[in-house]
Structure formats: C-alpha cells, structure tokens
Amino acid sequence: MANDEKILRVMGSNEAYQTAVHTLDQYRGTIVACRYCQPQNNLQPLDYTKLQFDEAFKRTILTQRHLLVGYQGENTPKPAFVPLKEIDLRESIQWVPCDDETERDTKYKEIMQAQVDKRFDDVRNKPGWRIVILHSTDGACLDVVYVWNHAHHDGMSGKIFHEQLLRHLNRIAREQEHLRPSEDSIIHLSNAPEMLPPLAPNPEILTSWPASWRYLANCVWRAFKPNWFPPRNTLHATWAPIQLQPYETRSCNFTLDYATVEKVVAQCRTHKTTVTGLLNALVCVSLTHAVKTAQGFASRTPYDLRKILPEKTPQYPELVPKDIMCNYVGVVDHEYETALINKIRGQMAQAQDKKSSLPPDALETAWSLATRIRQEIEKRLELGTQDDMIAVMKLVSDWRAQQTRDAGKDRYFSWVVTNLGVIDGGGERDAWSLQKAELLMGAETTSAVFGVSIVSVKGREMRVTCTWPGYPIDPQLGVRLMGDLERWLRDIAA
C-alpha cells in the first residue's frame, strides 16, 4: 500500500520510458531465475528452508529501496515514485511444489511463460516485483523466479538481487539462527521510514550528460525523419510490422556447458571480441540468410552504466552504484548496411541446408563483424557520459505520448543482445550455491523484434534465451535463429 504523504522523486527519463511502455501494454515484465541448491552434507527440512528464504528475502528487500516503492502518475508526463506503507510477502512470494525432474521442467517453463506475460497492476500500492519458488519435496534445490516491472530497475539489478539473496541466505545458515514461523507476513514500512535506505537517484541527477550538437542532431534526425524521405532508410525492420495486441511473449533457449563456454570465450579473445559481439554478429548472419527481403538491419546492446557512474559523491556519500538496484543502463546501437548484407547472402549461398555449419568465408565475416561491434561498445564506454542516449531521452517531455506515436511507425531495431555476464554462485562446500541462471525478457512490441539474452553462473553453464512478440512474427523464425546460434557456437568451440 502506498503512502500518500509524499513523493520520493519524479522519475528519470529511462524510468519514465519504462513506465510508459508498461502502461500502454507494450511490455509487461522481465525475469532472472536462478537454481539454488543446499549443501549435500547439511540438508535442512523443507519447512526450515522456507524460513531461511523468508528471512533472506526480507533482508534483501529492505536493503534495496527500489523494491519498497510504488509509483503514481503513470498516465501523466511526470510519473513519480512513492513510498509503500507495507508489503505482504504472502501476496508477493509464491511457493510451488514439484515431485520429480520431469514435472520440475514442465512447471518451470509454465511459470516463466505465465510470469513474463503477467502485468503489474495497482502500481501505486503494490511492489513492482514478485517471486515464484519452484521446489522439490525435500527442498534440496529450488528455482527462484524473480520477476519485475522495468520501471523500478534494470536487468543487471536482477543479477544483483540473486547475488545479495545468496549472501544473506548463507549468512543466516552460518549464524545458525533459530528461526520461528510467523503469522505476520507483512513488512511494515511506515513505522520507521528513517531506517530505510534512501531511494537511489536516476542517472541525470547523479552526474551530468553533455552532448554535442552533432550527436543530438543525428539522433533527432534518425528518430523523426520520414522513412520515405531520400535516401530511404534500409535499416528498419519493415519485415516485422508492429502489432500491439494481442500481447504475447514467445521464447526459445539453449544451454552450453562450462567446457564449451570456455572454448567459445577463448576464440573470442583470439579474434579480439567478446561473446556479446559474437552473438550480435551471428544473429546478423542468421537473419540475413532467413529474411530475404531485408536490405539492412539495426541492433542494440545495453550496457551497465554502473561502470561509469560516480560513487560516494558529496550529495550521495553512501551510494555505490554497483550494489544498487536501479535503472542504471545505457545502450549502444549498431547498423548493418546493405553492402554487408549482400556480402553475407552471397557467402551463405554455399550453405547446403538450414542446418549446415557456417561456410568459412561467412564465419570470417562474422568474426570481423564481432570485432567491429566490440570496438563500438568500447568506444561508447570510453566516452563516459559524453554523447550518451540519456542526453537525448531528456528531451522527451511525455514518454506516453512518444510511445503512442512510435507504435504507428516502422519498427527500427531487429534485435537486442543483453549480456548479464557471470553471476557469482558461490560454491563453498558447506553453503548454498547457484547451479544455473536464466534471463527472460518480455517482448517489447514497439522495439526490437528479437531479444537475445545471455547469463552464466561462475564455473558452470551459460544460458542463451531469445524472446519475440507472438504477433505477427512467425514462431519458426525465432526457433530457426536459436538453432543457428546454438549450432554455430558449438562449431566454434569444437
């Protein structure tokens, strides 16, 4: 329930954008799910495991103010965060049992699908997150599915949530606290608001974002230039027209074991690129071969602003961005012109069928493209806060009106690649550990067609997931894309 007494702060530009796409039902939710496993030499009964998790959830939630707020004014140009009076954990956290691995896999897929497409209602009085825990009868392993409304925080925050939850869980286990069940599932927040952490500032407040006139002009021209105006833009994803309703996220995924991941990473280093750069390049090759009408593409790579934001500033002496759940995310855009697309098509003509390995010259082109993409990302990071998209987003006075207009335009981006990197899953013999992880991004109907996400657990497997709008995209196109990515990554590692 929200506290009507005050507004904590007006949303920043990215937060307002995320609020607009959620309010307009152009996007619904994002998930980071992790499997938690007990130490085999110290298995606890399921009832006690639930008590440990309840306590760990409370400690994690109470250290992140963005998990303790709602927001108001979602239909106005200036939505704002407001404090919640209370959070009922029985409403926000659901425990789901499963009998065996077959049922676990089935229920996991059902939960992920249902949760990523489930809206967050009553955003003023309820938290912008929820949790579903899928557990075996003995509680030895639990899949913790953390779902959130992007208006509250970014994808990297989902990683931070799980790492902090694991630390609290192991601290509780080490302290061997005697936990007792409580009939009161409500966290009362209004009793001592001064004890809560301050709400993290949005990036525009935390530092300055200077932009050159040339950069601003280029961004504005790209955003508002009519597609018919010469020279005609060949990068738009006109092959995937925007359709707002019915809303549905479709997905496909695959997993690479640690040995395969190590070999892929080694190949990336040899070619002076990264897994992010390589995945962007391979998606380009796959879609070039599959979408014959496309003359060019554009893609986007989010990156973590925490790498460049200042910490412990005079105004915010306690703020360390790398520990904070907030919308601290920037983007790098990539363009793939007609000449490159025609070159790849000519090279892919040598592929015997849809399940062939990459022809040698197509693979060489993919590596060259992957290197270029890494350089584009590095250049963006070197610029710091100069000429960043945030400077442009600040110019939009009403994101709800902007997104309504964008829904009537041609789609620009064909894909986005989001890499959360490596989650520290622990691994101490006598402690809880993370065995696997997955990032699932809800379809954003007015943005990129395909959302490719990557996340790994340290020393363990890497999960690659792809999502796309259910309409009007042919589901076989997404399945084919993921089949290409998995096959080509395994070939690279061979």
Buried (B, 14 or more C-beta within 10 A) or exposed (E): BBBEEEBBBBBBBBBBBBBBBBBBEBBBBBBBBBBBBBBEEEEBEBEEBBBBBBBBBBBBBBBBBBBBBBBBBBEEBEBBBBBBBBBBBEEBBBBBBBEEEEEBEEBBEEBBBEBBBEEBEEBBBBBBBBBBBBBBEEBBBBBBBBBBBBBBBBBBBBBBBBBBBBBBBBBBBEEEEEEEEEEEEBBEBEEEEEEBBEBBBBBBEBBEBEBEEEBBEEBEEBBEEEEEEEEEBBBBBBBBEBBEEEBBBBBBBBBBEBEBBBBBBEBBEEBEBBBBBBBBBBBBBBBBBBBEEBBBBBBBBBBBBBEBBEBEEEEBEEBEBEBBBBBBBBBBBBBBEEEBBEBBBEBBEEBEEEEBBBBEBBBEBBBBBBBBBBEBBEEBBEEBBBBBBBBBBBEBEBBBEBBBEBBEBBBBBBBBBBBBEBBBBBEEEEBBBBBBBBBBBBBBBBBBBBBBBBBBBBEBBBBBBBBBBBBEBEEEBBEBBBBBBBBBBBEBBE
